[in-house]
Amino acid sequence: MVIRGTADEIQLATLTRILDDYCEQAGMEGTHPAREHLARRLIALFSGGIDSPDDIRMALDVAAKDWKPNATQP
């Protein structure tokens, strides 16, 4: 999977599944505030060329650990 610009529907479905699975396993279901932070991080990773689901999950581990409720992070 390579993305430059926008994701096609297959890529978007894959990213959504990765985020949903990750958040479920981490206990961040529904409208958990960290979910939006992780979604932004996932898109940044994917846009930067990281397309392996395992690599994305590892990076989300770091992002989840560093997440703070009222932090303004890109």
Buried (B, 14 or more C-beta within 10 A) or exposed (E): BEBEEEBEEEBBEBBEEBBEEBBEEBEBEEEEEBBEBBBEBBBEBBEEEBBEBEEBBEBBEEBBEEBEEEEEEE
